[in-house]
Amino acid sequence: MIKTIEGIYQDGEIHLTQLPQDVSDRSQVLVTFLDPAKIDPTKLRQLIDQLETIAGIGQGFEDLNAGKTRPIEDFVQEMQQKYDISG
């Protein structure tokens, strides 16, 4: 699983802008320091979105390989109900 959360490094501590959901208390993390003078916030958000999309696709393949699938008809019916689409 990959989960990206923004934060600020200050006085030797990292302060997260939000608390992660569905993450165990002792999860391994990677910290990347960004030069604020060289980072476009819009491009950074796009990169984070892309990484999360890639992680989601990877999770989908893991589920598929583990046999965690359902009939397409069930998915179509759920989407029609969720978004009020007539079949």
Secondary structure as UniProt FT lines:
FT   STRAND          7..10
FT   TURN            11..12
FT   STRAND          13..16
FT   TURN            25..26
FT   TURN            36..38
FT   HELIX           41..65
FT   TURN            66..67
FT   HELIX           72..82
FT   TURN            83..84
//
